[in-house]
Every structure is written in structure tokens, then in C-alpha cells.
Amino acid sequence: MTLDSLRAALSGTVVAPGDPDWDSARAFHSGTGEPDLVVRVASVSDVAVAVTDAAADGRAVLVRSGGHSGFGEIPGGTTIDLAELDAIEVDDDLVRVGGGATWGSVARALAEHGLALSSGDTASVGVGGLTLGGGIGWMVRAWGLAADQLVGVQLVTAAGDIVEADDESHPELMWGLRGGGGNFGVVTRFDFRAHRLARVVHAAIAVTGDARPVLRALRDVLAEAPRELTVTYMDVPPMDPSGPAGAGITACWAGDDEAAARVALAPLWHADGATLTELRAVAYPDILLETPPADPDQPMPGFVGGNALVVDLDDDLIDALADFRESHAASVLFLRSLGGAFGEVASDATPFPSRDATWFVMAGAFDIPGVLDDAARVAATAAWDAIERRGDGVYGNFAVLVDPSVVAMMYPPAVLARLSRLKAAWDPANVFSRNHNVTPDTADAAPER
């Protein structure tokens, strides 16, 4: 289809190189991409047209919801921007969310009904990418992953068909969408079962000095904590926009019981170097962070490190994580508690790995010229590799590399093989390849669609 024909076939707009709004259309959260085209769709039919046009011309498709993805860095292809498909409909506890919505908008809309979903930590994160990758959020211990709350979808296939799917009509597809990424089509609407939630208790604990005693206390507290409690530990350098500089614990209690949250957290502020700075009931949308837009003149630096799902956060692993952060001034350390409802989902119920994991950990040194030299880069790589070997899987939504080898780290072999057969059924030509790509196994019998 010619560019003029494509424009005429859409109710939305096509932005091409040389157009006045080209630079804004190709910008994503961490940089500026170089796609062949950006299609800003205005309807589900537009999505079908854009997909079939790209497939006919042999162009890969990148689907953008919130724009939080490293895959915008790969040149070429068609970017389908879902931003206008952002409707949010609430019918009792059934919530229908457009594929272009962001979690901040969803949280605010649901709060008006006394409802919530476990979502990303940042208001600007897209519902689509987070959910399809699993979705570790603030209520992961109370309710599980965002994907665990997914009950149906509207999906545009690689052939341009519009499919309504749920666990009765397309059980295998629904299995794949709960953590298998955007490999099977463009999800234009997500249907979730929401939870009653009036407010949450938000707590903040500042951490100074040696992180080890605090991390050990944090691990011990969460081993016995009620599932209402989910916590993070974050230590970031001043140059990182992901949070305030320094180390601290942030906690979210799913409910407004300040007394219960205080009892559960009390052992933490008795640990050396820990000081409680806040504990109060607030509206859930108020705890979601806002991230600044990308500055094209200040691209994100490289990152030497990664993430891992950890079954046992023992003293040796805590030492290794603390050592990593101390060894590199421009580095970040992040931990998020798991367990609870997350761990009660059967391992074969979704593609998401390691339901036995009790912690999600991430560490990395920013690869900045003049800050990380060759020797430090080698040391950081070796230190992270040792930590990664202790993990039981990788969380794709936090995997900073777009290398195809990452997929083999994300899924156990049997899960990856099942995903590959599902891919063959729904996208045999691998049109949806701008993701943590599962390649189609066209040699094996594909599951029924």
C-alpha cells in the first residue's frame, strides 16, 4: 500500500520522515527511534489496517502503549501508537481498558469506584506492555501480577482479524498473553477483574550507612509478613531519574489499616541505619511516580547489569548485591518483595517464570564515559553474572537488553517451546518481532486457534 493509500484508509494519522511532527511521533521514554513509519491509530479498525499493511510490505511491527520500551531503539519497521485507544470502562469489578491507556489514568479512574488493580510503579507506564510481560506491581503479594487479573482481551492478529478472547473461547492464547509478551497480536483492549480498595498505607524508611543489616531485616520481615504488604528497596545515584537519590525502603499496604502496617514494618526501623520518615493512608494513585520525559540531547547511558527472580535471598546474595552498589558510584540497586498471591499461582498457569521466587532484584552500573572504564566494566559484568546465576529466571519487563538471547533467560525450555507453538498459530510470519521475541515453531503442530 502506498503512503497516500494508507493515509486514506485510516481514521488516524500516519507520520513519516520529513513530516512536521516526525520527531515527536518517534520519541519514546528513553530516546528517539528511527522507524519507517509511525501510525497513530484512532480505532481498532485502524490497527488492523496498519498491521496488514506492514505485513504485506515485510515490515516488523512495534506496538507502543506507554512507550516504556527499549525496542524503539531498533531502526526500521512500523510503530503502531495506541495512545488514542485509552478508554476505561468500569462495570462493577470488570474493568475494560484500552491498549493505549497508562496505569496512572487507570488508577485514578478506578479510585473513583473504590477499586484498584496491581499496576506499575510509574503513572506513565503503559497498561499493555506491563500486563503482557507479567506486571510486578505494588499489590503483587496481595493480588499477584497484573496478568493474573486479566480475564479477556480484544486482539488484532497478524492477519488483521479482530478477535475477542477469554479463558473459555481461547484458553491457550490467554495463557500466552499472561506473561508471553506482545508476540501474538496487538491487544487493543484488556479486561481485568479489579479489587475493592479504598486507600493504601504508604510508608517510607530512609536508609544510611551499610545496607546489609537493613536488607537482612527486610528479608526476615517479609518472610512472615501479611500478604497486604509489598515493599521495595532502592538505592540510586544522583544522576538516575527513576527516584530520589540515596537509599530507602518504600512500602505499600493494600488497605487503610495504619496500625496493622505499622506492626508489620516495626522491626525495620529498629535496624541499624533505618529511620521511618512517613506512614500514612493515601489514595493509591498518589503513590505512583511521575517520570520526566526523555531529553533527546541526553540519551540514556548503557547499563551493565540486569535482573533476576530470586527464590532465596540469603546473606551471601545480600552481600553480593551490596558489594555491587558500593563498588560503582554510578550504579543502582533495586529489590521488590514477592510471595503471597504471586506464589500461589501454579507454575504452568502462565508463562511467567519462577512462582517460587520471593524477591525480584535488579542491579546495574551506568556505562558513562569517564565514569566506567574498561576495568570497571569487566568487574561489573563479572559481579552481575555471579548474581544472575543465583536467580531462577529473568523478568522481561526489566530486561534492558533487546538481544534475542534474553528470551531463553526469561522462560524455561518447556515454556518457551509452548510459546513458540502458540506463536506459530497466531503469527507464523513473525510480524510481531519488536519485543522479547518468541520465534514461531512452524515445524511442530500448532495449538488450535
Phi, psi and chi 1 to 4 in degrees:
 res  aa     phi    psi   chi1   chi2   chi3   chi4
   1 MET       -  132.2 -168.5 -179.5  -63.3      -
   2 THR   -69.7  163.7   66.6      -      -      -
   3 LEU   -60.8  -41.8 -172.5   58.3      -      -
   4 ASP   -64.5  -40.2  -73.4  -17.2      -      -
   5 SER   -65.7  -40.3  -62.6      -      -      -
   6 LEU   -63.4  -43.2  178.2   60.5      -      -
   7 ARG   -62.6  -39.0  -76.3  178.8  164.4  139.3
   8 ALA   -70.1  -25.6      -      -      -      -
   9 ALA   -84.2   -8.0      -      -      -      -
  10 LEU  -110.7  148.0  -63.0  169.4      -      -
  11 SER   -87.2  -18.5   54.1      -      -      -
  12 GLY   -87.4 -156.9      -      -      -      -
  13 THR  -127.0  153.1   58.3      -      -      -
  14 VAL  -112.5  129.3  179.0      -      -      -
  15 VAL  -113.9  126.1 -172.9      -      -      -
  16 ALA  -122.5  161.4      -      -      -      -
  17 PRO   -52.5  134.3  -27.3   35.5      -      -
  18 GLY    97.0  -17.4      -      -      -      -
  19 ASP   -70.6  151.2  -71.5  -14.0      -      -
  20 PRO   -57.0  -34.2  -24.8   33.6      -      -
  21 ASP  -102.3   23.3   51.2   -8.9      -      -
  22 TRP   -60.4  -45.8  175.1 -119.1      -      -
  23 ASP   -63.7  -40.6  -74.6  -18.9      -      -
  24 SER   -72.1  -33.3   62.4      -      -      -
  25 ALA   -68.8  -32.7      -      -      -      -
  26 ARG   -96.9    3.4   62.5 -164.1  178.3  104.1
  27 ALA   -78.0  138.4      -      -      -      -
  28 PHE  -128.7 -177.8   59.4  102.5      -      -
  29 HIS   -64.8  -24.4   88.6  -72.1      -      -
  30 SER  -121.1   14.8   57.8      -      -      -
  31 GLY   168.4 -160.7      -      -      -      -
  32 THR  -125.3  123.0  -57.4      -      -      -
  33 GLY   -87.0  173.8      -      -      -      -
  34 GLU  -130.0   58.1  -65.5  -70.5  -14.0      -
  35 PRO   -73.6  168.8   30.0  -35.5      -      -
  36 ASP   -75.3  -41.0  -65.0  -36.2      -      -
  37 LEU  -145.7  153.7  -65.4  173.3      -      -
  38 VAL  -121.4  123.2  176.0      -      -      -
  39 VAL  -107.2  113.9 -178.4      -      -      -
  40 ARG   -92.8   96.5  -69.8  170.1  162.6  166.0
  41 VAL   -76.6  150.7  -63.7      -      -      -
  42 ALA  -119.1   -1.0      -      -      -      -
  43 SER  -158.5  166.1   66.5      -      -      -
  44 VAL   -65.0  -36.0  177.3      -      -      -
  45 SER   -61.3  -38.0  -62.9      -      -      -
  46 ASP   -58.3  -40.9  -80.9   -1.9      -      -
  47 VAL   -60.7  -44.8  176.8      -      -      -
  48 ALA   -61.2  -41.5      -      -      -      -
  49 VAL   -64.7  -45.1  170.5      -      -      -
  50 ALA   -64.3  -40.0      -      -      -      -
  51 VAL   -66.6  -48.4  168.5      -      -      -
  52 THR   -65.4  -34.7   53.5      -      -      -
  53 ASP   -64.4  -46.0  173.7   71.2      -      -
  54 ALA   -63.6  -44.0      -      -      -      -
  55 ALA   -62.5  -40.7      -      -      -      -
  56 ALA   -65.0  -32.6      -      -      -      -
  57 ASP   -93.4    3.1  -74.7   -7.5      -      -
  58 GLY    73.1   24.7      -      -      -      -
  59 ARG   -97.9  134.3  -80.0  179.9  -88.0  113.2
  60 ALA   -68.1  156.7      -      -      -      -
  61 VAL  -114.5  130.6  170.9      -      -      -
  62 LEU  -110.8  125.5  169.5   69.6      -      -
  63 VAL  -100.7  126.0 -177.2      -      -      -
  64 ARG  -113.9  123.6  177.8 -169.6  -65.2  158.6
  65 SER  -107.8  -82.0   52.5      -      -      -
  66 GLY   -83.9  -15.8      -      -      -      -
  67 GLY    88.0    4.1      -      -      -      -
  68 HIS   -86.6   84.3  -76.8 -119.4      -      -
  69 SER  -159.1  141.1  169.3      -      -      -
  70 GLY   -79.9  -10.3      -      -      -      -
  71 PHE   -74.0  -10.8  -68.2   95.8      -      -
  72 GLY   -66.0  -15.0      -      -      -      -
  73 GLU   -75.6  -20.1  -60.9  170.7   -4.7      -
  74 ILE   -79.7  123.5  -56.7  174.1      -      -
  75 PRO   -70.6  155.3   25.2  -33.1      -      -
  76 GLY    89.3  175.5      -      -      -      -
  77 GLY    84.2  176.3      -      -      -      -
  78 THR  -105.5  126.4  -66.7      -      -      -
  79 THR   -94.6  122.3  -67.0      -      -      -
  80 ILE  -100.5  111.9  -61.9  178.4      -      -
  81 ASP   -94.3  114.5 -171.1  -23.3      -      -
  82 LEU   -91.6    9.6  -58.7  178.0      -      -
  83 ALA   -53.1  -33.5      -      -      -      -
  84 GLU   -78.7  -13.9  -69.2 -169.5   32.9      -
  85 LEU   -91.3   67.4  -55.6 -174.5      -      -
  86 ASP  -120.1   21.9   61.0   -9.4      -      -
  87 ALA   -66.2  145.9      -      -      -      -
  88 ILE  -129.2  117.7  -57.6  165.4      -      -
  89 GLU  -119.1  131.4  -59.8  176.5    5.3      -
  90 VAL  -116.0  122.2 -178.9      -      -      -
  91 ASP  -128.3   94.0 -178.7    6.2      -      -
  92 ASP    58.2 -120.2 -165.7   17.7      -      -
  93 ASP   -98.7    3.2   65.3  -14.6      -      -
  94 LEU   -89.1  123.9  178.1   62.6      -      -
  95 VAL  -120.5  122.4 -176.3      -      -      -
  96 ARG  -103.7  123.2  -61.6 -179.9  178.1   89.1
  97 VAL  -124.6  125.7 -179.5      -      -      -
  98 GLY   -63.5  148.8      -      -      -      -
  99 GLY   -64.7  -13.3      -      -      -      -
 100 GLY   -99.0    3.2      -      -      -      -
 101 ALA   -75.3  156.0      -      -      -      -
 102 THR  -111.1  158.7   56.2      -      -      -
 103 TRP   -67.0  -30.0  -81.1  115.2      -      -
 104 GLY   -62.1  -43.5      -      -      -      -
 105 SER   -64.6  -40.8  -61.3      -      -      -
 106 VAL   -64.8  -45.4  172.6      -      -      -
 107 ALA   -60.5  -41.2      -      -      -      -
 108 ARG   -68.1  -41.3  -71.0 -170.1  -65.6  -87.8
 109 ALA   -64.7  -41.9      -      -      -      -
 110 LEU   -71.0  -34.2  -67.2 -176.2      -      -
 111 ALA   -59.5  -30.9      -      -      -      -
 112 GLU   -65.4  -19.3  -64.4  177.7    1.4      -
 113 HIS  -108.2    7.1  -61.8  -91.6      -      -
 114 GLY    70.0   31.0      -      -      -      -
 115 LEU  -123.6  165.6  -63.5  169.3      -      -
 116 ALA  -159.4  160.5      -      -      -      -
 117 LEU  -126.9  149.4  -69.2  164.0      -      -
 118 SER   -73.5  116.9 -173.7      -      -      -
 119 SER  -127.7 -173.3   61.9      -      -      -
 120 GLY   -67.7  165.2      -      -      -      -
 121 ASP   -79.1  -15.7  -61.0   -6.3      -      -
 122 THR  -114.3  134.0  -53.4      -      -      -
 123 ALA   -60.8  -30.9      -      -      -      -
 124 SER   -87.0   -2.0   58.9      -      -      -
 125 VAL   -66.8  137.2  166.9      -      -      -
 126 GLY   -74.1  140.1      -      -      -      -
 127 VAL   -59.8  -41.0  169.4      -      -      -
 128 GLY   -62.7  -57.1      -      -      -      -
 129 GLY   -62.8  -43.2      -      -      -      -
 130 LEU   -62.8  -46.7 -176.5  103.0      -      -
 131 THR   -67.0  -46.5  -57.9      -      -      -
 132 LEU   -66.0  -25.3  -64.7  173.9      -      -
 133 GLY   -88.2    0.6      -      -      -      -
 134 GLY   118.2  -69.7      -      -      -      -
 135 GLY    94.1   79.3      -      -      -      -
 136 ILE   -83.9  118.0  -64.0  174.1      -      -
 137 GLY  -132.8 -168.3      -      -      -      -
 138 TRP   -69.6  -19.3  -86.6  119.9      -      -
 139 MET  -112.2   29.8  -93.7   68.3   79.0      -
 140 VAL   -63.7  -33.5   65.7      -      -      -
 141 ARG   -80.5  -27.4  -61.0 -173.0   72.8 -107.7
 142 ALA   -81.3  -41.0      -      -      -      -
 143 TRP  -128.6   -5.3  -55.1  -28.8      -      -
 144 GLY    90.9 -164.1      -      -      -      -
 145 LEU   -72.0  161.7  -60.5  168.8      -      -
 146 ALA   -56.4  -40.1      -      -      -      -
 147 ALA   -65.3  -26.4      -      -      -      -
 148 ASP   -70.9  -16.1  -64.6  -26.4      -      -
 149 GLN   -97.4    0.7  -58.8  156.5   91.2      -
 150 LEU   -82.7  126.9 -175.9   67.8      -      -
 151 VAL  -119.3   -8.6  -63.6      -      -      -
 152 GLY  -173.6  164.0      -      -      -      -
 153 VAL  -146.8  160.3  -59.7      -      -      -
 154 GLN  -111.6  128.4 -179.5 -174.1   69.6      -
 155 LEU  -135.0  136.4  176.1  133.9      -      -
 156 VAL   -98.6  122.0  175.7      -      -      -
 157 THR   -82.7  172.8   71.8      -      -      -
 158 ALA   -63.1  -23.8      -      -      -      -
 159 ALA   -86.3   -2.0      -      -      -      -
 160 GLY    87.5    8.8      -      -      -      -
 161 ASP   -79.6  148.4  -61.7  -35.4      -      -
 162 ILE  -105.4  116.8  -59.9  171.3      -      -
 163 VAL  -118.0  133.8  173.8      -      -      -
 164 GLU   -98.4  125.0  -65.4  -77.5  -18.6      -
 165 ALA  -131.7  143.4      -      -      -      -
 166 ASP  -148.1 -172.9   58.1   24.5      -      -
 167 ASP   -68.7  -20.9  -73.6  -35.4      -      -
 168 GLU   -85.3  -42.4  -68.6 -172.8    4.7      -
 169 SER   -82.6  -36.3   62.8      -      -      -
 170 HIS  -143.1   69.4  -65.9   89.7      -      -
 171 PRO   -62.3  -38.0   21.1  -32.8      -      -
 172 GLU   -70.1  -39.6 -171.7   69.9    5.7      -
 173 LEU   -62.1  -44.3  175.2   61.7      -      -
 174 MET   -62.2  -38.4  -70.1  -59.2  -61.6      -
 175 TRP   -56.4  -48.7  172.3   84.0      -      -
 176 GLY   -66.1  -32.7      -      -      -      -
 177 LEU   -74.4  -16.2  -66.2  173.6      -      -
 178 ARG   -89.3   59.5  -66.6 -176.0  174.2  113.2
 179 GLY   123.3   -6.1      -      -      -      -
 180 GLY   -88.7    6.4      -      -      -      -
 181 GLY    77.7 -171.9      -      -      -      -
 182 GLY   -88.2   43.0      -      -      -      -
 183 ASN   -87.0  -11.4  -81.5  -75.1      -      -
 184 PHE  -116.2   -0.4  -48.4  109.3      -      -
 185 GLY   152.2 -178.4      -      -      -      -
 186 VAL   -98.3  114.1 -176.3      -      -      -
 187 VAL   -82.7  112.0 -180.0      -      -      -
 188 THR   -94.1  -13.1   50.9      -      -      -
 189 ARG  -152.2  134.0 -166.9 -164.4   70.8 -118.7
 190 PHE  -110.2  134.3  -65.9   82.1      -      -
 191 ASP  -110.7  121.4  -59.5  -20.9      -      -
 192 PHE  -120.3  154.8  -62.5   99.4      -      -
 193 ARG   -97.3  115.9  -72.1  -70.7  175.8 -169.6
 194 ALA   -88.2  172.0      -      -      -      -
 195 HIS  -121.7  147.1  -56.7  -96.5      -      -
 196 ARG   -69.4  127.9  -66.2  -70.3  162.8 -173.0
 197 LEU  -158.8  112.2 -173.5   74.0      -      -
 198 ALA   -78.9  -50.1      -      -      -      -
 199 ARG  -151.0  170.9  -71.0  155.1   73.1   81.4
 200 VAL  -123.7  158.5  -61.3      -      -      -
 201 VAL   -96.5  123.3  177.7      -      -      -
 202 HIS  -108.3  129.6  176.9  -95.3      -      -
 203 ALA  -129.2  146.3      -      -      -      -
 204 ALA  -131.8  134.9      -      -      -      -
 205 ILE  -128.9  118.1  -61.1  170.9      -      -
 206 ALA   -77.3  143.5      -      -      -      -
 207 VAL  -125.7  128.3  177.2      -      -      -
 208 THR  -128.4  156.9   57.1      -      -      -
 209 GLY    76.4 -152.2      -      -      -      -
 210 ASP   -64.5  123.9 -175.5    0.1      -      -
 211 ALA   -76.7  -17.9      -      -      -      -
 212 ARG   -59.6  -50.4  -67.4  165.8 -175.8   80.2
 213 PRO   -62.7  -33.9   17.9  -29.6      -      -
 214 VAL   -69.3  -43.5  174.6      -      -      -
 215 LEU   -64.6  -35.9  -70.1  175.6      -      -
 216 ARG   -68.2  -41.2  -70.9  178.4  179.0  128.0
 217 ALA   -64.1  -40.0      -      -      -      -
 218 LEU   -62.4  -45.8 -170.6   63.7      -      -
 219 ARG   -59.0  -45.6  172.1 -159.2   60.2 -160.0
 220 ASP   -67.1  -38.7  -65.2  -15.8      -      -
 221 VAL   -63.6  -45.9  164.8      -      -      -
 222 LEU   -71.8  -20.1  -93.2  -65.9      -      -
 223 ALA   -63.4  -27.5      -      -      -      -
 224 GLU  -119.5    2.0  -57.2  -66.1  -24.0      -
 225 ALA   -70.8  149.9      -      -      -      -
 226 PRO   -59.3  152.0  -21.0   32.2      -      -
 227 ARG   -67.2  -15.3   66.5 -179.5   54.7 -153.2
 228 GLU   -62.8  -19.2  -72.8   86.4   -5.2      -
 229 LEU   -98.6  125.6 -178.5   65.2      -      -
 230 THR  -128.1  139.9  -63.9      -      -      -
 231 VAL  -133.6  158.2  -58.5      -      -      -
 232 THR  -128.6  151.4   66.5      -      -      -
 233 TYR  -118.0  130.3  172.5   89.1      -      -
 234 MET  -137.7  135.5 -178.6  179.5  -75.0      -
 235 ASP  -133.6  112.2 -174.9    0.2      -      -
 236 VAL  -126.6  150.3  -58.9      -      -      -
 237 PRO   -79.4  166.7   30.5  -34.4      -      -
 238 PRO   -60.5  -25.0  -24.0   33.9      -      -
 239 MET   -83.6   -4.5   50.7   73.7   63.3      -
 240 ASP   -92.0  121.4 -175.4   -4.1      -      -
 241 PRO   -78.4   -0.2   30.2  -35.1      -      -
 242 SER   -74.6  -12.7   64.4      -      -      -
 243 GLY  -178.3  172.1      -      -      -      -
 244 PRO   -60.9  143.7  -18.8   30.0      -      -
 245 ALA   -64.7  145.4      -      -      -      -
 246 GLY   107.1 -175.3      -      -      -      -
 247 ALA  -108.7  145.6      -      -      -      -
 248 GLY  -172.1  163.0      -      -      -      -
 249 ILE  -110.2  134.5  -64.5  166.2      -      -
 250 THR  -119.0  134.6  -55.1      -      -      -
 251 ALA  -126.2  145.2      -      -      -      -
 252 CYS  -129.1  122.2  176.1      -      -      -
 253 TRP  -103.6  122.3  178.4  -83.4      -      -
 254 ALA   -76.2   85.7      -      -      -      -
 255 GLY   146.7  175.4      -      -      -      -
 256 ASP  -107.9   19.5   58.2    2.2      -      -
 257 ASP   -83.7   88.5 -167.9  -20.8      -      -
 258 GLU   -62.6  -37.1  -67.3 -174.5   37.9      -
 259 ALA   -64.7  -43.7      -      -      -      -
 260 ALA   -65.6  -40.6      -      -      -      -
 261 ALA   -63.2  -40.2      -      -      -      -
 262 ARG   -64.6  -41.8 -174.7  177.2  -68.0  -86.9
 263 VAL   -63.0  -43.9  168.5      -      -      -
 264 ALA   -65.0  -35.6      -      -      -      -
 265 LEU   -91.4  -14.1  -70.7  165.8      -      -
 266 ALA   -51.2  -40.6      -      -      -      -
 267 PRO   -60.0  -21.9  -23.9   34.8      -      -
 268 LEU   -71.0  -42.4  -68.2  178.9      -      -
 269 TRP   -82.7    6.2   53.7   80.6      -      -
 270 HIS   -94.9   -7.3  -64.3  -58.6      -      -
 271 ALA   -74.1  148.1      -      -      -      -
 272 ASP   -58.7  127.5  -69.4  -18.2      -      -
 273 GLY    90.1    0.6      -      -      -      -
 274 ALA  -108.1  134.5      -      -      -      -
 275 THR  -136.6  123.6  -55.8      -      -      -
 276 LEU   -69.4  127.0  178.5   68.1      -      -
 277 THR  -115.4  -16.8   59.3      -      -      -
 278 GLU  -160.1  140.9  178.3 -174.5  -26.0      -
 279 LEU  -157.4  108.8 -168.8  150.4      -      -
 280 ARG  -160.0  154.9   62.0 -167.8  179.8   99.1
 281 ALA   -81.5  131.8      -      -      -      -
 282 VAL  -141.3  167.0  -62.7      -      -      -
 283 ALA   -69.8  138.9      -      -      -      -
 284 TYR   -54.9  -43.2  173.8   57.2      -      -
 285 PRO   -58.0  -24.2  -24.4   34.3      -      -
 286 ASP   -72.2  -15.4  -67.5  -15.8      -      -
 287 ILE   -94.2   -5.8   73.8  170.9      -      -
 288 LEU   -76.1  131.8  -59.1 -177.4      -      -
 289 LEU   -75.8  154.2  -61.3  174.2      -      -
 290 GLU  -107.7  131.4  -60.9  -72.7  -12.1      -
 291 THR  -109.3  141.2   54.1      -      -      -
 292 PRO   -69.1  150.3   25.4  -33.4      -      -
 293 PRO   -66.2  157.9   23.6  -32.3      -      -
 294 ALA   -64.5  143.4      -      -      -      -
 295 ASP  -102.2  111.6 -178.9   -7.9      -      -
 296 PRO   -57.2  -25.9  -22.1   32.8      -      -
 297 ASP   -84.5   -7.7  -63.1  -35.3      -      -
 298 GLN  -130.4   72.4  -63.9  -69.8  -29.8      -
 299 PRO   -63.3  153.3   23.4  -32.6      -      -
 300 MET   -61.6  136.6  -69.9  -70.0  -71.7      -
 301 PRO   -73.4  168.5   28.4  -35.3      -      -
 302 GLY   -65.2  167.9      -      -      -      -
 303 PHE  -139.5  118.1 -170.3   79.3      -      -
 304 VAL  -103.4  102.2 -178.3      -      -      -
 305 GLY   159.7 -152.3      -      -      -      -
 306 GLY   172.7 -156.4      -      -      -      -
 307 ASN  -139.5  162.4   78.6   76.4      -      -
 308 ALA  -153.1  146.8      -      -      -      -
 309 LEU   -94.1  124.0  -63.0  160.2      -      -
 310 VAL  -116.7  128.0  173.9      -      -      -
 311 VAL   -79.4  -42.3  173.9      -      -      -
 312 ASP  -127.6  105.8 -176.5   12.3      -      -
 313 LEU   -86.7   76.6 -174.4   66.0      -      -
 314 ASP   -84.8  177.1   60.2   23.2      -      -
 315 ASP   -61.4  -37.5  -71.7   -7.3      -      -
 316 ASP   -64.6  -40.2  -71.0  -17.1      -      -
 317 LEU   -70.1  -39.3 -176.9   53.3      -      -
 318 ILE   -59.2  -43.2  -73.8  173.6      -      -
 319 ASP   -60.8  -42.1  -71.9  -17.5      -      -
 320 ALA   -66.1  -40.4      -      -      -      -
 321 LEU   -65.8  -44.6  -68.4  165.4      -      -
 322 ALA   -65.3  -39.8      -      -      -      -
 323 ASP   -60.2  -41.9  -71.7  -14.0      -      -
 324 PHE   -59.1  -49.7 -170.7  102.5      -      -
 325 ARG   -63.1  -39.7  177.3   69.3 -178.1   95.3
 326 GLU   -71.0  -26.5  -68.7  171.3  -10.6      -
 327 SER   -79.8  -15.4  -61.3      -      -      -
 328 HIS  -135.7  113.1  -54.0  -76.2      -      -
 329 ALA   -60.8  -39.4      -      -      -      -
 330 ALA   -97.7   71.9      -      -      -      -
 331 SER  -142.6  165.3   64.6      -      -      -
 332 VAL  -130.5  144.1   60.6      -      -      -
 333 LEU  -129.7  131.0  175.7   60.9      -      -
 334 PHE  -140.4  133.7  177.4   89.5      -      -
 335 LEU  -132.7  140.7  -66.6   87.3      -      -
 336 ARG  -131.5  130.2  164.6   61.8   58.1   82.2
 337 SER   -71.5  143.3   60.5      -      -      -
 338 LEU  -121.8 -151.9  -59.9  174.1      -      -
 339 GLY    87.7 -163.1      -      -      -      -
 340 GLY    59.1 -134.2      -      -      -      -
 341 ALA   -61.4  -32.8      -      -      -      -
 342 PHE   -56.0  -42.8  166.5   83.6      -      -
 343 GLY   -81.3   -6.4      -      -      -      -
 344 GLU   -91.2   -5.3  -67.2  176.6   -7.0      -
 345 VAL   -82.5  131.2  176.2      -      -      -
 346 ALA   -59.4  144.3      -      -      -      -
 347 SER   -63.0  -26.0   60.8      -      -      -
 348 ASP   -97.7    6.2   61.0   -7.6      -      -
 349 ALA   -78.9  -23.3      -      -      -      -
 350 THR  -142.8  164.1   71.6      -      -      -
 351 PRO   -73.8  -12.7  -15.2   29.0      -      -
 352 PHE   -61.8  131.9 -161.9   88.4      -      -
 353 PRO   -79.8  160.6   30.5  -35.3      -      -
 354 SER    52.6   66.3 -170.8      -      -      -
 355 ARG   -70.3   -9.7  -69.4  -69.1 -176.9  155.8
 356 ASP   -82.3   -9.3  -67.4  -24.8      -      -
 357 ALA   -63.1  140.0      -      -      -      -
 358 THR  -105.5  -14.7   57.9      -      -      -
 359 TRP  -144.7  146.6  -71.7   88.5      -      -
 360 PHE  -106.8  127.1  164.5   67.3      -      -
 361 VAL  -125.7  146.6  -56.6      -      -      -
 362 MET  -141.4  137.1 -177.4 -173.1   74.9      -
 363 ALA  -147.3  144.9      -      -      -      -
 364 GLY  -168.5  148.5      -      -      -      -
 365 ALA  -101.3  134.4      -      -      -      -
 366 PHE   -76.6  127.3  -67.6  104.3      -      -
 367 ASP   -87.0   84.5 -164.2   -8.5      -      -
 368 ILE  -109.9  125.8  -56.7  169.9      -      -
 369 PRO   -54.6  134.0  -25.4   34.1      -      -
 370 GLY    87.8  -14.3      -      -      -      -
 371 VAL  -108.3  -44.1  174.2      -      -      -
 372 LEU  -114.0  104.7 -156.9   68.6      -      -
 373 ASP   -87.6 -177.7   59.4   19.6      -      -
 374 ASP   -60.5  -42.8  -71.1  -16.7      -      -
 375 ALA   -65.4  -42.5      -      -      -      -
 376 ALA   -67.2  -34.3      -      -      -      -
 377 ARG   -65.5  -43.3 -167.4  174.7  -63.4  109.8
 378 VAL   -63.3  -43.0  169.7      -      -      -
 379 ALA   -65.2  -41.7      -      -      -      -
 380 ALA   -65.3  -40.3      -      -      -      -
 381 THR   -62.4  -45.5  -59.4      -      -      -
 382 ALA   -65.0  -41.1      -      -      -      -
 383 ALA   -65.0  -43.3      -      -      -      -
 384 TRP   -67.4  -40.1  171.9 -106.9      -      -
 385 ASP   -57.9  -38.1  -72.8  -12.6      -      -
 386 ALA   -66.6  -38.6      -      -      -      -
 387 ILE   -67.6  -44.1  -66.3  169.1      -      -
 388 GLU   -60.6  -34.8 -173.3  175.9   73.0      -
 389 ARG   -63.9  -20.2  -73.3 -166.9  -68.9  -88.7
 390 ARG   -82.2  -10.2  -68.4  -71.5  -50.4  -85.5
 391 GLY   -82.7  168.0      -      -      -      -
 392 ASP  -122.4   26.2 -169.5   45.5      -      -
 393 GLY   148.5  168.2      -      -      -      -
 394 VAL  -123.5  137.6  168.6      -      -      -
 395 TYR   -88.4  112.0  178.4   32.0      -      -
 396 GLY   -61.3  -32.6      -      -      -      -
 397 ASN   -66.3  -18.3  -76.1   -8.4      -      -
 398 PHE  -111.4    9.6  -88.3   63.6      -      -
 399 ALA   -80.6  111.9      -      -      -      -
 400 VAL   -79.2  -18.1  -63.4      -      -      -
 401 LEU   -88.0  142.7  -62.5  176.4      -      -
 402 VAL  -102.1   11.1  -63.0      -      -      -
 403 ASP   -64.3  139.1 -171.6  -83.9      -      -
 404 PRO   -58.3  -24.0  -24.8   33.4      -      -
 405 SER   -65.1  -18.8   64.7      -      -      -
 406 VAL   -63.3  -34.5  175.2      -      -      -
 407 VAL   -59.8  -39.9  175.1      -      -      -
 408 ALA   -66.3  -23.4      -      -      -      -
 409 MET   -83.3  -23.8  -60.6  166.7   61.9      -
 410 MET   -78.7  -34.6  -70.6  169.2   54.2      -
 411 TYR  -126.7  138.2  -55.8  112.1      -      -
 412 PRO   -60.4  156.0  -21.0   32.2      -      -
 413 PRO   -54.4  -42.4  -27.9   35.3      -      -
 414 ALA   -67.2  -36.1      -      -      -      -
 415 VAL   -68.6  -43.3  171.8      -      -      -
 416 LEU   -63.1  -38.7 -175.0   56.1      -      -
 417 ALA   -64.4  -39.8      -      -      -      -
 418 ARG   -66.6  -41.4 -176.6  175.9  172.6 -175.7
 419 LEU   -62.2  -38.7  -72.2  169.7      -      -
 420 SER   -66.1  -37.8 -173.0      -      -      -
 421 ARG   -67.3  -38.9  -66.9 -168.8  -62.9  -89.3
 422 LEU   -65.5  -38.9 -175.5   63.8      -      -
 423 LYS   -60.0  -41.1  177.1   76.9  168.1 -176.6
 424 ALA   -62.8  -31.4      -      -      -      -
 425 ALA   -74.5  -35.5      -      -      -      -
 426 TRP  -107.3  -23.2  -69.4   92.5      -      -
 427 ASP  -148.6   65.9 -176.9   18.0      -      -
 428 PRO   -64.0  -25.9   22.0  -33.4      -      -
 429 ALA   -89.9    1.1      -      -      -      -
 430 ASN    58.1   45.9 -155.8   14.1      -      -
 431 VAL   -63.0  -39.4  172.5      -      -      -
 432 PHE   -92.2   80.2  -56.7  110.2      -      -
 433 SER  -115.0   -5.0   59.1      -      -      -
 434 ARG   -89.8   71.4  -70.7  -63.6  179.1   84.5
 435 ASN  -166.0 -172.2   44.5   40.9      -      -
 436 HIS   -73.5   93.1  -70.1  -57.1      -      -
 437 ASN   -80.6  126.1 -170.1 -132.2      -      -
 438 VAL   -95.0  118.1  174.2      -      -      -
 439 THR   -82.6  146.7   55.0      -      -      -
 440 PRO   -72.5  135.3   23.6  -30.9      -      -
 441 ASP   -93.6   84.4 -178.5    2.2      -      -
 442 THR   -78.5  -10.1   54.7      -      -      -
 443 ALA   -82.2  -21.2      -      -      -      -
 444 ASP   -98.3  161.9 -157.3  -12.5      -      -
 445 ALA   -68.9  125.0      -      -      -      -
 446 ALA   -82.3  145.4      -      -      -      -
 447 PRO   -64.1  154.7   19.2  -26.4      -      -
 448 GLU   -65.6  143.6  -67.7 -176.0    8.2      -
 449 ARG   -89.6      -  -71.9  179.7   52.1  177.1
